Each structure stands twice: as C-alpha cells, then as structure tokens.
Amino acid sequence: MANSIATAPVETTKPHAVGNTFIANKNLPLEQRTNVTVDELEQMSLPMPAELYNGRVVFKMANHIHSMIQSTISGEIYIYLKAHPLGVVTTDENYQLWPERSNQSRIPDVSFVLTQRLPKDRSHFLAIAPDIAVEILSPTDSFNDTMEKVDEYLRQGTQIVWVVITSTKEVLVCTTKGKHTVNDVLTAPNLLPGFELPVKTIFAGVETE
C-alpha cells in the first residue's frame, strides 16, 4: 500500500493530536519532525494509519481496490478462525517490530498472530512481529520499498509474508527459505492448517485496469 510522509496540516483539536500540525509540547510541525516515538504515536489522533520510520510519521494511503482486497483477505482468515481459534487476525495494526527501537513501527495491511504469542497487555502496539503479514502492492507503490519491508518482517520473526500484486493479480509468498509466486491457492499449513484462499477470490469484483 502506498506510504506518504506527513506533509500537510491536519485539522483536529483533540489533545495529543496534530492540531494545526503541532504536537503537544513539541515545537516543530509534524511533517518536520524526525524524533517521534512509538509511545507518542500511540497518543496521536491521526486521520489514517501511520508508521514510524526513523522517528518520522509516514501515513498509509488506501484506495478502493486496496480496501476491497484487504477486507477479503482478513475476512477469509476471520471465517477460518471462527472454526479454528488459533489466533487473531487484524488490519492496519501497528507493530513495534524492534522493541529496543523507540522510533520505529510497521503496519501490515493484514496480520495474523498465534494466540500463544499474544501478550497479556494488548492496549499498546505489540512489541512482536506477526506470524503472517500481508502487504498489498498497488501499481503506484515501490516494489523495492515493499520488499525491504518484507525483509524486515522476516528478520524479526514473521513466518510468512504475502505480497498481493494488484497489477498482475497474483501473490508473492515470502519466507526465510525463499520467495515464489502463487496464482492458484494460498495456504499456510504450519500456521493455519487446512486454510485455503483461492487467489481469484482475492481479486473477485476488483477491476485493476
């Protein structure tokens, strides 16, 4: 999904919000700051999901096609989990992939975490990597930037990353053992036994041309 560094004022008057582009107790506009922390980001009232890259807030911008694909994938996993309660599936969840780094966080478009890995306190960004991460690659997105993010997930412990490529209507499956393209059915036997998601289902009703 397309990322965009904050570059314009956001109209809001809530405490800790971007109000007139300023963060409470900070002297610089949000778009100029490079020292935002995870704790601070959690307190902000922002208009859309935002990640932290080296202390800089980067918004995730979703279009209609992206949102449809995101809803389909999360919905299919949710239906599976209703019958097989192995963990939780979420969308646009912020993860502090590096617990020791206060200026970094990442948001998969869809993510799955096994129940046994969930911390007791889930009122903050999870300081873990998800077991499954999904990134939806739109034609305007940078493939290299997306793959850099994929490698970040894998290095921090994510077992599978699905990169949904809207331009070709296929999915790139990435693990620490390698990467391969899937055009028929997505599976994750070690994490979601018996789960099958036809790739054509992901793109059903989606016109990408």
VEXDRENMI-817555 format. One record per residue: residue number from 1; residue in three letters; x, y, z of N, C-alpha, C in turn. Coordinates in nm, 4 decimals. Last residue first. Example, Ala and Ser with C-alpha at 12.3 -4.5 7.8 and 13.67 -1.06 7.14 Angstrom:
// residues 2
  nr rest     n.c1     n.c2     n.c3    ca.c1    ca.c2    ca.c3     c.c1     c.c2     c.c3
   2  SER   1.2850  -0.2250   0.7080   1.3670  -0.1060   0.7140   1.2900   0.0030   0.7870
   1  ALA   1.3190  -0.5690   0.7800   1.2300  -0.4500   0.7800   1.3200  -0.3300   0.7800
***
This chain:
// residues 209
  nr rest     n.c1     n.c2     n.c3    ca.c1    ca.c2    ca.c3     c.c1     c.c2     c.c3
 209  GLU  -0.7497  -0.2532  -1.4027  -0.7022  -0.1844  -1.5234  -0.7563  -0.0421  -1.5285
 208  THR  -0.8625  -0.3869  -1.1925  -0.7333  -0.3221  -1.1694  -0.6821  -0.2475  -1.2913
 207  GLU  -1.1516  -0.4509  -1.0305  -1.1021  -0.4145  -1.1637  -0.9749  -0.3328  -1.1470
 206  VAL  -1.2782  -0.7022  -0.8383  -1.1803  -0.5934  -0.8396  -1.1331  -0.5705  -0.9830
 205  GLY  -1.4356  -0.9242  -0.8213  -1.5026  -0.7939  -0.8235  -1.4092  -0.6764  -0.8281
 204  ALA  -1.1785  -1.1009  -0.6699  -1.3156  -1.1079  -0.7180  -1.3812  -0.9692  -0.7099
 203  PHE  -0.9236  -1.1276  -0.5727  -0.9474  -1.0238  -0.6733  -1.0896  -1.0237  -0.7300
 202  ILE  -0.9419  -1.3365  -0.3950  -0.8852  -1.2097  -0.3507  -0.9227  -1.0962  -0.4440
 201  THR  -1.0298  -1.5427  -0.5562  -1.1222  -1.4866  -0.4564  -1.0732  -1.3507  -0.4096
 200  LYS  -0.8047  -1.6106  -0.6976  -0.9133  -1.5452  -0.7711  -1.0171  -1.4853  -0.6763
 199  VAL  -0.6607  -1.7475  -0.5060  -0.6154  -1.6135  -0.5440  -0.7258  -1.5391  -0.6188
 198  PRO  -0.8280  -1.9198  -0.2496  -0.8019  -1.9063  -0.3926  -0.7636  -1.7627  -0.4269
 197  LEU  -0.7098  -2.0233   0.0387  -0.7654  -1.8995  -0.0145  -0.7312  -1.8898  -0.1624
 196  GLU  -0.7397  -2.2528   0.2990  -0.7122  -2.2334   0.1567  -0.7830  -2.1073   0.1092
 195  PHE  -0.6372  -2.4234   0.5879  -0.6838  -2.2968   0.5295  -0.6430  -2.2893   0.3836
 194  GLY  -0.5206  -2.6468   0.6975  -0.6443  -2.6642   0.6239  -0.6978  -2.5382   0.5586
 193  PRO  -0.3647  -2.4645   0.9548  -0.3852  -2.5961   0.8925  -0.5212  -2.6058   0.8230
 192  LEU  -0.1967  -2.2099   0.9707  -0.3420  -2.2209   0.9526  -0.3727  -2.3529   0.8828
 191  LEU   0.0751  -2.2738   1.0076   0.0099  -2.1751   1.0932  -0.1419  -2.1860   1.0893
 190  ASN   0.1553  -2.4629   0.8288   0.2163  -2.4662   0.9621   0.1489  -2.3715   1.0604
 189  PRO   0.0095  -2.4019   0.5891  -0.0165  -2.5247   0.6649   0.0419  -2.5281   0.8050
 188  ALA  -0.1175  -2.1852   0.4334  -0.0181  -2.1634   0.5389  -0.0284  -2.2818   0.6344
 187  THR  -0.1952  -2.0994   0.0909  -0.2067  -2.1834   0.2097  -0.0992  -2.1422   0.3094
 186  LEU  -0.3643  -1.9881  -0.1966  -0.2752  -1.9559  -0.0856  -0.3016  -2.0502   0.0309
 185  VAL  -0.3832  -2.1086  -0.5262  -0.4383  -2.1117  -0.3905  -0.3310  -2.0791  -0.2875
 184  ASP  -0.2742  -1.9745  -0.7883  -0.3923  -2.0590  -0.7667  -0.4488  -2.0469  -0.6259
 183  ASN  -0.0455  -1.8327  -0.8098  -0.1569  -1.7878  -0.8920  -0.2855  -1.8645  -0.8646
 182  VAL   0.2385  -1.7234  -0.6423   0.1230  -1.8138  -0.6376   0.0098  -1.7522  -0.7189
 181  THR   0.5934  -1.7119  -0.6557   0.4653  -1.6543  -0.6945   0.3562  -1.7612  -0.6933
 180  HIS   0.8277  -1.7165  -0.3826   0.7701  -1.7725  -0.5046   0.6324  -1.7141  -0.5294
 179  LYS   1.1279  -1.7092  -0.1954   1.0096  -1.6379  -0.2426   0.9600  -1.7043  -0.3707
 178  GLY   1.2791  -1.8575   0.1038   1.2733  -1.8131  -0.0348   1.1428  -1.7437  -0.0681
 177  LYS   1.3016  -1.9021   0.3691   1.3589  -2.0030   0.2792   1.3552  -1.9608   0.1332
 176  THR   1.1625  -1.7139   0.5016   1.3082  -1.7071   0.5158   1.3775  -1.8062   0.4223
 175  THR   0.9134  -1.6276   0.2532   0.9552  -1.6858   0.3804   1.1070  -1.6720   0.3896
 174  CYS   0.6502  -1.5035   0.0593   0.7876  -1.4829   0.1059   0.8079  -1.5491   0.2419
 173  VAL   0.4690  -1.5106  -0.2320   0.4797  -1.5700  -0.0988   0.6260  -1.5658  -0.0553
 172  LEU   0.2931  -1.2921  -0.4184   0.4298  -1.3343  -0.3935   0.4383  -1.3830  -0.2497
 171  VAL   0.0072  -1.3427  -0.6104   0.0606  -1.3200  -0.4758   0.2026  -1.3738  -0.4688
 170  GLU  -0.1686  -1.1628  -0.8720  -0.1014  -1.2796  -0.8171  -0.0434  -1.2422  -0.6813
 169  LYS  -0.2467  -0.9568  -1.0537  -0.3421  -1.0424  -0.9833  -0.2789  -1.1756  -0.9416
 168  THR  -0.0864  -0.7664  -1.1548  -0.0828  -0.8970  -1.2215  -0.1784  -0.9977  -1.1590
 167  SER  -0.1439  -0.5456  -0.9952  -0.1288  -0.5274  -1.1394  -0.1328  -0.6587  -1.2161
 166  THR  -0.1445  -0.6266  -0.7282  -0.2726  -0.5973  -0.7940  -0.2594  -0.5880  -0.9456
 165  ILE  -0.0031  -0.8578  -0.5430   0.0338  -0.7713  -0.6550  -0.0899  -0.7450  -0.7396
 164  VAL   0.0530  -0.9060  -0.2137  -0.0541  -0.9125  -0.3125  -0.0246  -0.8098  -0.4216
 163  VAL   0.2678  -1.0881  -0.0418   0.2659  -0.9607  -0.1134   0.1643  -0.9739  -0.2267
 162  TRP   0.2708  -1.2392   0.2623   0.2042  -1.2440   0.1329   0.2059  -1.1036   0.0731
 161  VAL   0.5076  -1.3871   0.4622   0.4577  -1.2587   0.4146   0.3954  -1.2807   0.2769
 160  ILE   0.5541  -1.5929   0.7437   0.5087  -1.5816   0.6053   0.4670  -1.4381   0.5777
 159  GLN   0.6734  -1.5493   0.9939   0.6970  -1.6746   0.9232   0.6613  -1.6669   0.7759
 158  THR   0.8592  -1.2952   1.1539   0.7389  -1.3301   1.0775   0.7684  -1.4539   0.9935
 157  GLY   1.1052  -1.2250   1.2703   1.0358  -1.3456   1.3147   0.9060  -1.3798   1.2453
 156  GLN   1.2618  -1.0223   1.1745   1.2139  -1.0088   1.3121   1.1256  -1.1249   1.3564
 155  ARG   1.3089  -1.0888   0.9121   1.4235  -1.0840   1.0043   1.3787  -1.0785   1.1497
 154  LEU   1.0511  -1.0580   0.8077   1.1114  -1.1913   0.8153   1.2285  -1.1931   0.9125
 153  TYR   1.0107  -0.7770   0.8242   0.9222  -0.8714   0.8927   0.9926  -1.0053   0.9142
 152  GLU   1.2199  -0.6920   0.6563   1.2157  -0.6510   0.7969   1.1281  -0.7462   0.8770
 151  ASP   1.1440  -0.7977   0.4109   1.2653  -0.8495   0.4753   1.2719  -0.8102   0.6232
 150  VAL   0.9203  -0.6336   0.3650   0.9057  -0.7786   0.3769   1.0250  -0.8379   0.4515
 149  LYS   1.0469  -0.3872   0.3326   0.9592  -0.4072   0.4478   0.9355  -0.5564   0.4721
 148  GLU   1.1729  -0.4397   0.0930   1.2549  -0.4048   0.2101   1.1744  -0.4256   0.3379
 147  MET   0.9539  -0.4739  -0.0677   1.0359  -0.5905  -0.0383   1.1320  -0.5641   0.0772
 146  THR   0.8616  -0.2093  -0.0778   0.7779  -0.3140  -0.0199   0.8607  -0.4355   0.0184
 145  ASP   1.0715  -0.0847  -0.2094   1.0380  -0.0430  -0.0736   0.9547  -0.1504  -0.0034
 144  ASN   1.0560  -0.2187  -0.4576   1.1763  -0.2301  -0.3745   1.1484  -0.1919  -0.2301
 143  PHE   0.8060  -0.1367  -0.5541   0.8305  -0.2782  -0.5260   0.9502  -0.2942  -0.4334
 142  SER   0.6182   0.1346  -0.4609   0.7542   0.0925  -0.4942   0.7734  -0.0543  -0.4556
 141  ASP   0.2884   0.1795  -0.5997   0.3799   0.1523  -0.4892   0.5177   0.1116  -0.5409
 140  THR   0.1135   0.1966  -0.8072   0.1902   0.3168  -0.7760   0.2911   0.2962  -0.6630
 139  PRO  -0.0172  -0.0513  -0.8123   0.0725  -0.0144  -0.9229   0.1589   0.1070  -0.8932
 138  SER   0.0073  -0.1870  -0.4747  -0.0651  -0.1197  -0.5812   0.0332  -0.0787  -0.6914
 137  LEU   0.0328  -0.4553  -0.2791   0.1158  -0.3719  -0.3650   0.0317  -0.3155  -0.4797
 136  ILE  -0.0265  -0.5236   0.0448  -0.0971  -0.5111  -0.0831  -0.0221  -0.4088  -0.1680
 135  GLU   0.1034  -0.7568   0.2642   0.1235  -0.6238   0.2067   0.0580  -0.6215   0.0684
 134  VAL   0.0582  -0.9368   0.5570   0.0136  -0.9191   0.4187   0.0379  -0.7748   0.3782
 133  ALA   0.2107  -1.1718   0.7727   0.1900  -1.0317   0.7350   0.1495  -1.0267   0.5883
 132  ILE   0.1950  -1.3971   1.0379   0.1679  -1.3751   0.8957   0.1473  -1.2261   0.8746
 131  ASP   0.2892  -1.3355   1.2915   0.3262  -1.4638   1.2310   0.3033  -1.4608   1.0798
 130  PRO   0.4274  -1.0074   1.3580   0.3164  -1.1002   1.3363   0.3661  -1.2298   1.2755
 129  ALA   0.6717  -0.9338   1.6068   0.6391  -0.9397   1.4645   0.5217  -1.0354   1.4485
 128  ILE   0.6145  -0.7238   1.8958   0.6499  -0.8502   1.8322   0.6303  -0.8333   1.6821
 127  ALA   0.4821  -0.5453   2.0702   0.6279  -0.5411   2.0525   0.6781  -0.6752   2.0008
 126  LEU   0.1861  -0.3911   1.9690   0.2511  -0.5160   2.0067   0.4000  -0.5093   1.9732
 125  PHE   0.0854  -0.0867   2.1109   0.1392  -0.1540   1.9930   0.2105  -0.2810   2.0387
 124  HIS  -0.1397  -0.1587   2.3892  -0.0366  -0.0809   2.3205   0.0048  -0.1539   2.1933
 123  SER  -0.3081  -0.3320   2.5042  -0.3585  -0.1956   2.4923  -0.2577  -0.1033   2.4235
 122  ARG  -0.2613  -0.5891   2.5715  -0.2718  -0.5585   2.4287  -0.3285  -0.4187   2.4065
 121  ASP  -0.1012  -0.7773   2.7936  -0.1419  -0.6381   2.7756  -0.1409  -0.6062   2.6267
 120  LYS  -0.0186  -1.0369   2.7367  -0.1361  -1.0141   2.8204  -0.1898  -0.8727   2.8031
 119  PRO   0.0697  -1.0986   2.3892   0.0993  -1.0547   2.5264  -0.0293  -1.0335   2.6048
 118  LEU   0.0499  -1.3869   2.1868  -0.0110  -1.2593   2.2222   0.0242  -1.2213   2.3660
 117  ARG   0.1336  -1.6377   2.1347   0.2338  -1.5318   2.1238   0.1782  -1.3955   2.1638
 116  GLN  -0.0821  -1.8060   2.1459   0.0221  -1.8232   2.2472   0.1293  -1.7151   2.2423
 115  THR  -0.2294  -1.7319   1.9138  -0.2765  -1.6981   2.0481  -0.1646  -1.7026   2.1513
 114  LEU  -0.0505  -1.5914   1.6381  -0.0943  -1.7075   1.7148  -0.1290  -1.6667   1.8581
 113  VAL  -0.1617  -1.3355   1.4287  -0.0727  -1.3720   1.5388  -0.1326  -1.4905   1.6136
 112  PHE  -0.1710  -1.1751   1.1146  -0.2199  -1.2855   1.1982  -0.1154  -1.3162   1.3036
 111  SER  -0.2690  -0.8843   0.9265  -0.1729  -0.9628   1.0031  -0.2434  -1.0689   1.0862
 110  VAL  -0.2736  -0.6615   0.6509  -0.3433  -0.7656   0.7286  -0.2371  -0.8413   0.8055
 109  ASP  -0.0887  -0.4611   0.6073  -0.2279  -0.4386   0.5681  -0.3191  -0.5383   0.6392
 108  PRO   0.1362  -0.3888   0.8805   0.0932  -0.4719   0.7679  -0.0513  -0.4373   0.7316
 107  ILE   0.3212  -0.1287   0.9892   0.1812  -0.1694   0.9824   0.1587  -0.2591   0.8613
 106  ARG   0.5856  -0.0644   1.2228   0.5398  -0.1031   1.0904   0.3951  -0.1531   1.0979
 105  SER   0.8115   0.1690   1.3798   0.6966   0.0786   1.3844   0.6532   0.0495   1.2417
 104  GLN   1.0624   0.3373   1.5681   1.0282   0.2543   1.4533   0.9002   0.1745   1.4798
 103  ASN   1.1762   0.4553   1.7886   1.1385   0.5427   1.6772   1.0977   0.4658   1.5517
 102  SER   1.2704   0.2904   1.9829   1.1509   0.3682   2.0150   1.1013   0.4537   1.8996
 101  ARG   1.3851  -0.0235   1.9760   1.3893   0.0999   1.8977   1.2596   0.1781   1.9182
 100  GLU   1.3459  -0.2581   2.1058   1.4522  -0.1721   2.1584   1.4612  -0.0391   2.0836
  99  PRO   1.1529  -0.3924   1.9591   1.1168  -0.3382   2.0915   1.2206  -0.2420   2.1477
  98  TRP   1.0841  -0.3733   1.6453   1.2099  -0.3717   1.7198   1.1805  -0.3108   1.8574
  97  LEU   0.8185  -0.3597   1.5714   0.8973  -0.4766   1.5317   1.0268  -0.4888   1.6094
  96  GLN   0.5522  -0.2730   1.6918   0.6865  -0.2244   1.7224   0.7811  -0.3419   1.6976
  95  TYR   0.2826  -0.2491   1.4685   0.3726  -0.3362   1.5438   0.5051  -0.2651   1.5686
  94  ASN  -0.0489  -0.1616   1.4186   0.0869  -0.1109   1.4320   0.1695  -0.2036   1.5206
  93  GLU  -0.2765  -0.2921   1.1851  -0.2279  -0.2906   1.3237  -0.0815  -0.2495   1.3271
  92  ASP  -0.4375  -0.3194   0.9533  -0.3731  -0.1916   0.9871  -0.3311  -0.1836   1.1333
  91  THR  -0.6386  -0.5818   1.0827  -0.5973  -0.4977   0.9708  -0.5368  -0.3689   1.0245
  90  THR  -0.6002  -0.9153   1.2199  -0.6310  -0.7730   1.2293  -0.5889  -0.7026   1.1005
  89  VAL  -0.6723  -1.2225   1.3746  -0.6395  -1.1526   1.2509  -0.6824  -1.0073   1.2652
  88  VAL  -0.5449  -1.4495   1.6213  -0.6272  -1.3351   1.5841  -0.5775  -1.2753   1.4531
  87  GLY  -0.5681  -1.8059   1.6735  -0.5063  -1.6753   1.6937  -0.6010  -1.5649   1.6524
  86  LEU  -0.7137  -2.0335   1.6499  -0.5696  -2.0486   1.6706  -0.5006  -1.9160   1.7010
  85  PRO  -0.9949  -2.1604   1.6316  -0.9469  -2.0450   1.7097  -0.7994  -2.0560   1.7482
  84  HIS  -1.1554  -2.2462   1.3788  -1.0250  -2.2925   1.4271  -0.9596  -2.1775   1.5045
  83  ALA  -1.3863  -2.1166   1.3221  -1.3930  -2.2625   1.3370  -1.2643  -2.3208   1.3934
  82  LYS  -1.2935  -1.8590   1.3156  -1.4160  -1.8865   1.3908  -1.4303  -2.0359   1.4170
  81  LEU  -1.0830  -1.8693   1.1374  -1.0526  -1.8677   1.2805  -1.1758  -1.8885   1.3673
  80  TYR  -1.2174  -1.8548   0.8896  -1.1423  -1.9751   0.9258  -1.1199  -1.9818   1.0772
  79  ILE  -1.3114  -1.5927   0.9075  -1.4068  -1.7041   0.8979  -1.3389  -1.8351   0.9374
  78  TYR  -1.0642  -1.4571   0.9070  -1.1540  -1.4475   1.0230  -1.2544  -1.5629   1.0231
  77  ILE  -0.9690  -1.5105   0.6528  -0.8957  -1.5647   0.7682  -0.9843  -1.5626   0.8919
  76  GLU  -1.1642  -1.3699   0.5074  -1.1470  -1.5139   0.4864  -1.0715  -1.5781   0.6026
  75  GLY  -1.1221  -1.1072   0.6019  -1.2499  -1.1752   0.6231  -1.2388  -1.3261   0.6079
  74  SER  -0.8677  -1.0453   0.5117  -0.8924  -1.0509   0.6567  -1.0216  -1.1251   0.6868
  73  ILE  -0.9210  -1.0583   0.2317  -0.8214  -1.1452   0.2954  -0.8465  -1.1573   0.4455
  72  THR  -1.1248  -0.8608   0.1990  -1.1438  -1.0002   0.1583  -1.0482  -1.0930   0.2303
  71  SER  -1.0099  -0.6235   0.2916  -1.1290  -0.6766   0.3586  -1.1503  -0.8239   0.3251
  70  GLN  -0.8009  -0.5940   0.1037  -0.7718  -0.6049   0.2465  -0.8887  -0.6678   0.3216
  69  ILE  -0.9484  -0.5597  -0.1313  -0.8598  -0.6753  -0.1162  -0.8279  -0.7000   0.0305
  68  MET  -1.0794  -0.3163  -0.0708  -1.1558  -0.4370  -0.1023  -1.0719  -0.5622  -0.0807
  67  SER  -0.8633  -0.1419  -0.0341  -0.9541  -0.1687   0.0775  -1.0366  -0.2943   0.0538
  66  HIS  -0.7482  -0.1377  -0.2939  -0.6718  -0.1849  -0.1776  -0.7650  -0.2253  -0.0637
  65  ILE  -0.9584  -0.0188  -0.4324  -0.9159  -0.1550  -0.4650  -0.8390  -0.2158  -0.3484
  64  HIS  -0.9677   0.2403  -0.3108  -1.0824   0.1490  -0.3055  -1.0409   0.0045  -0.3314
  63  ASN  -0.6558   0.3069  -0.1326  -0.7599   0.3374  -0.2297  -0.8687   0.2301  -0.2235
  62  ALA  -0.4837   0.4308   0.1527  -0.5546   0.3198   0.0898  -0.6555   0.3701  -0.0124
  61  MET  -0.1800   0.5209   0.2782  -0.2904   0.5735   0.1998  -0.3578   0.4588   0.1238
  60  LYS  -0.0266   0.5685   0.5779  -0.0592   0.4654   0.4801  -0.1877   0.5075   0.4088
  59  PHE   0.2193   0.8154   0.6722   0.0813   0.7694   0.6598   0.0695   0.6586   0.5554
  58  VAL   0.4796   0.8307   0.8851   0.4501   0.8017   0.7454   0.3092   0.7430   0.7378
  57  VAL   0.6753   1.0261   1.0957   0.5431   0.9686   1.0752   0.5166   0.9534   0.9256
  56  ARG   1.0024   0.9439   1.1952   0.9171   1.0248   1.1077   0.7847   0.9523   1.0834
  55  GLY   1.1723   0.7781   1.3336   1.1143   0.8908   1.4044   1.0257   0.9806   1.3215
  54  ASN   1.2314   0.5827   1.1394   1.3375   0.6660   1.1976   1.2821   0.7937   1.2597
  53  TYR   0.9132   0.5700   1.0672   1.0395   0.5389   1.0015   1.1452   0.6360   1.0543
  52  LEU   0.6117   0.4512   1.1782   0.7263   0.5339   1.2148   0.8505   0.4825   1.1436
  51  GLU   0.2859   0.4736   1.0203   0.4029   0.4018   1.0688   0.5105   0.5018   1.1104
  50  ALA  -0.0607   0.5178   1.0546   0.0703   0.5779   1.0297   0.1797   0.4949   1.0943
  49  PRO  -0.4003   0.5337   0.9397  -0.2888   0.4596   0.9984  -0.1547   0.5214   0.9602
  48  MET  -0.5462   0.8682   0.9650  -0.5301   0.7389   0.8993  -0.4138   0.6657   0.9645
  47  PRO  -0.5531   1.1003   1.1139  -0.6649   1.0726   1.0239  -0.6588   0.9368   0.9558
  46  LEU  -0.4674   1.0633   1.4658  -0.4319   1.0873   1.3270  -0.5452   1.0436   1.2345
  45  SER  -0.4026   1.1471   1.7636  -0.5278   1.1246   1.6918  -0.5033   1.1624   1.5459
  44  MET  -0.1393   0.9963   1.9518  -0.1851   1.0906   1.8499  -0.3206   1.0499   1.7917
  43  GLN  -0.0442   0.8047   2.1185  -0.1303   0.9063   2.1775  -0.1890   1.0027   2.0741
  42  GLU   0.1269   0.6509   1.9687   0.0078   0.5874   2.0246  -0.0921   0.6894   2.0778
  41  LEU   0.3347   0.8281   1.9259   0.2459   0.7953   1.8143   0.1165   0.7319   1.8641
  40  GLU   0.4603   0.8172   2.1743   0.3940   0.9402   2.1332   0.2946   0.9132   2.0213
  39  ASP   0.5644   0.5589   2.1716   0.4727   0.5993   2.2787   0.3942   0.7239   2.2391
  38  VAL   0.7337   0.5789   1.9484   0.6188   0.4890   1.9457   0.5175   0.5289   2.0516
  37  THR   0.8257   0.9241   1.8810   0.8452   0.7919   1.9398   0.7178   0.7086   1.9287
  36  VAL   0.9743   1.1520   1.6557   0.8511   1.0975   1.7130   0.8797   0.9568   1.7654
  35  ASN   1.1783   1.2904   1.5340   1.2041   1.2351   1.6669   1.0772   1.1841   1.7347
  34  THR   1.1530   1.4453   1.3191   1.2199   1.3173   1.2968   1.2509   1.2487   1.4294
  33  ARG   0.9184   1.6797   1.1844   0.9778   1.6090   1.2979   1.0409   1.4766   1.2574
  32  GLN   0.7807   1.8028   0.9882   0.9235   1.8331   1.0001   0.9940   1.7513   1.1076
  31  GLU   0.5178   1.7337   1.0100   0.5865   1.6956   0.8866   0.7362   1.7228   0.8908
  30  LEU   0.4467   1.8510   1.2587   0.4612   1.7059   1.2460   0.5441   1.6678   1.1237
  29  PRO   0.6382   2.1409   1.3481   0.5233   2.0776   1.2830   0.5510   1.9291   1.2630
  28  LEU   0.8056   2.1681   1.6692   0.8065   2.1585   1.5244   0.6767   2.1011   1.4701
  27  ASN   0.7849   2.1624   1.9444   0.7992   2.2919   1.8791   0.7904   2.2874   1.7268
  26  LYS   0.5614   2.0029   2.1723   0.6687   1.9953   2.0728   0.6694   2.1260   1.9935
  25  ASN   0.3391   1.9968   2.3342   0.4706   2.0048   2.3976   0.5866   1.9887   2.2997
  24  ALA   0.1434   1.8337   2.0886   0.1508   1.8946   2.2209   0.2927   1.8856   2.2772
  23  ILE   0.2351   1.9020   1.7558   0.2096   1.8021   1.8585   0.2275   1.8699   1.9940
  22  PHE   0.0923   2.0892   1.4886   0.1817   2.0834   1.6033   0.1396   1.9730   1.7000
  21  THR  -0.0919   2.1102   1.2846   0.0343   2.0412   1.2537   0.1307   2.0372   1.3717
  20  ASN  -0.3279   2.1830   1.3993  -0.2522   2.2852   1.3261  -0.1095   2.2411   1.2980
  19  GLY  -0.3173   1.8938   1.5823  -0.3757   2.0258   1.5757  -0.2885   2.1343   1.5166
  18  VAL  -0.2632   1.6286   1.5986  -0.1721   1.7054   1.5185  -0.2099   1.8523   1.5172
  17  ALA  -0.3254   1.5471   1.9484  -0.3454   1.5349   1.8053  -0.2511   1.6289   1.7319
  16  HIS  -0.3108   1.5810   2.2181  -0.2092   1.4947   2.1585  -0.2268   1.4819   2.0084
  15  PRO  -0.6570   1.6553   2.2278  -0.5266   1.6538   2.2937  -0.4351   1.5520   2.2273
  14  LYS  -0.8147   1.7662   1.9209  -0.8029   1.6725   2.0310  -0.6660   1.6835   2.0960
  13  THR  -0.8655   1.9135   1.7022  -0.8400   1.9883   1.8258  -0.8252   1.8963   1.9446
  12  THR  -0.7650   1.9184   1.3608  -0.8186   1.8472   1.4748  -0.7841   1.9260   1.5994
  11  GLU  -0.6560   1.9010   1.0453  -0.7459   1.9791   1.1285  -0.8066   1.8926   1.2373
  10  VAL  -0.3229   1.8876   0.9604  -0.4411   1.8058   0.9852  -0.5300   1.8800   1.0816
   9  PRO  -0.1057   2.0113   0.7023  -0.1724   2.0234   0.8317  -0.2941   1.9347   0.8402
   8  ALA   0.1116   1.7846   0.5220   0.0087   1.8881   0.5250  -0.0555   1.8933   0.6615
   7  THR   0.2832   1.5713   0.5150   0.3300   1.6959   0.4552   0.2288   1.8081   0.4625
   6  ALA   0.3992   1.2642   0.6234   0.3086   1.3747   0.6539   0.3640   1.5053   0.5991
   5  ILE   0.4767   1.0422   0.3609   0.5237   1.1171   0.4768   0.4331   1.2376   0.4972
   4  SER   0.2977   0.7641   0.2626   0.3177   0.9068   0.2377   0.3607   0.9756   0.3650
   3  ASN   0.2674   0.4569   0.0833   0.3026   0.5294   0.2040   0.3267   0.6746   0.1698
   2  ALA   0.0407   0.2285  -0.0634   0.1207   0.3492  -0.0750   0.1443   0.4131   0.0602
   1  MET   0.0841  -0.1186   0.0000   0.0000   0.0000   0.0000   0.0877   0.1236   0.0000
***
